[in-house]
Amino acid sequence: MAAPKRPTLTHLAVPKAAQPAPQAEATSAPAPTADATTHAAPPAGKRVPTPRRAPQDMKTVQVRINKRGWMTLRNLASDRDMSLEALMVEALNDTLLKHQQPPIVERRTGERGTEGIEAE
């Protein structure tokens, strides 16, 4: 006897609302279009998520390193009472200085970017 088939994720999906059938003949007036000042209201009872965006002048850098190196860097950041992000920014600025460039790399600021910043 075979095991019952596992359900797929499609059974969890919410079906789309029925779309009205397209009209057979074209109308002479153009359909109203949304511009930057008008927004369609969300359907009643549905929450529309707000997209999270990084500031325009910030970029994300991802680096893959070995586990021993990552653990050592994490411990160093902890010993210095700073975040790993702050340690990486310091390292990037040191690299710029090493190559005679101005140290212009800055950390993000805000709720998750305030660790390790000394109070003035």
C-alpha positions as semicolon CSV with decimal commas, in nm:
position;residue;x (nm);y (nm);z (nm)
1;M;0,000;0,000;0,000
2;A;0,148;0,333;-0,105
3;A;0,169;0,626;0,133
4;P;-0,086;0,902;0,071
5;K;0,035;1,177;-0,158
6;R;0,156;1,489;0,022
7;P;-0,041;1,807;-0,049
8;T;0,125;2,079;-0,256
9;L;0,150;2,445;-0,168
10;T;-0,111;2,533;-0,428
11;H;-0,389;2,425;-0,196
12;L;-0,278;2,704;0,041
13;A;-0,293;2,975;-0,226
14;V;-0,582;3,217;-0,224
15;P;-0,769;3,202;-0,554
16;K;-0,771;3,522;-0,758
17;A;-1,095;3,713;-0,783
18;A;-1,293;3,642;-1,095
19;Q;-1,196;3,884;-1,370
20;P;-1,478;4,028;-1,582
21;A;-1,473;3,907;-1,938
22;P;-1,315;4,156;-2,183
23;Q;-1,562;4,352;-2,391
24;A;-1,598;4,246;-2,752
25;E;-1,595;4,599;-2,892
26;A;-1,354;4,874;-2,803
27;T;-1,486;5,187;-2,640
28;S;-1,405;5,528;-2,782
29;A;-1,295;5,677;-2,448
30;P;-0,959;5,564;-2,314
31;A;-0,957;5,387;-1,982
32;P;-0,838;5,601;-1,691
33;T;-0,478;5,535;-1,598
34;A;-0,316;5,568;-1,258
35;D;-0,049;5,832;-1,227
36;A;0,189;5,915;-0,944
37;T;-0,079;6,108;-0,751
38;T;-0,355;5,848;-0,754
39;H;-0,340;5,506;-0,599
40;A;-0,591;5,225;-0,612
41;A;-0,738;5,148;-0,273
42;P;-0,653;4,806;-0,131
43;P;-0,937;4,555;-0,125
44;A;-1,146;4,572;0,188
45;G;-1,011;4,354;0,467
46;K;-0,678;4,288;0,292
47;R;-0,351;4,421;0,426
48;V;-0,111;4,550;0,164
49;P;0,254;4,505;0,269
50;T;0,480;4,808;0,248
51;P;0,803;4,727;0,066
52;R;1,119;4,778;0,271
53;R;1,383;4,972;0,084
54;A;1,738;5,059;0,167
55;P;1,847;5,420;0,129
56;Q;1,938;5,505;-0,231
57;D;2,303;5,568;-0,143
58;M;2,355;5,235;0,040
59;K;2,461;4,907;-0,119
60;T;2,479;4,558;0,030
61;V;2,803;4,361;0,014
62;Q;2,798;3,985;0,063
63;V;3,116;3,786;0,115
64;R;3,151;3,410;0,158
65;I;3,428;3,310;0,398
66;N;3,527;2,992;0,579
67;K;3,367;2,913;0,915
68;R;3,688;2,953;1,118
69;G;3,747;3,299;0,972
70;W;3,387;3,402;1,037
71;M;3,401;3,278;1,397
72;T;3,728;3,461;1,458
73;L;3,587;3,785;1,315
74;R;3,266;3,746;1,514
75;N;3,467;3,692;1,834
76;L;3,689;3,992;1,757
77;A;3,384;4,212;1,706
78;S;3,238;4,084;2,033
79;D;3,566;4,146;2,220
80;R;3,572;4,502;2,087
81;D;3,201;4,548;2,180
82;M;3,098;4,624;1,822
83;S;2,888;4,459;1,555
84;L;3,036;4,248;1,280
85;E;2,904;4,509;1,035
86;A;3,099;4,786;1,211
87;L;3,411;4,569;1,204
88;M;3,371;4,512;0,830
89;V;3,325;4,884;0,762
90;E;3,644;4,950;0,957
91;A;3,826;4,685;0,753
92;L;3,699;4,830;0,424
93;N;3,815;5,178;0,523
94;D;4,157;5,036;0,622
95;T;4,180;4,876;0,277
96;L;4,101;5,209;0,112
97;L;4,374;5,379;0,318
98;K;4,621;5,105;0,227
99;H;4,564;5,190;-0,141
100;Q;4,589;5,568;-0,089
101;Q;4,213;5,626;-0,114
102;P;4,002;5,831;0,128
103;P;3,818;5,619;0,391
104;I;3,463;5,700;0,282
105;V;3,278;5,378;0,366
106;E;3,000;5,451;0,616
107;R;2,763;5,229;0,808
108;R;2,391;5,235;0,772
109;T;2,212;5,414;1,051
110;G;1,888;5,331;1,219
111;E;1,739;5,067;1,443
112;R;1,958;4,775;1,330
113;G;2,267;4,980;1,249
114;T;2,343;5,150;1,579
115;E;2,561;4,889;1,752
116;G;2,915;4,991;1,829
117;I;2,862;5,363;1,770
118;E;3,023;5,564;2,049
119;A;2,813;5,834;2,210
120;E;2,953;6,184;2,177
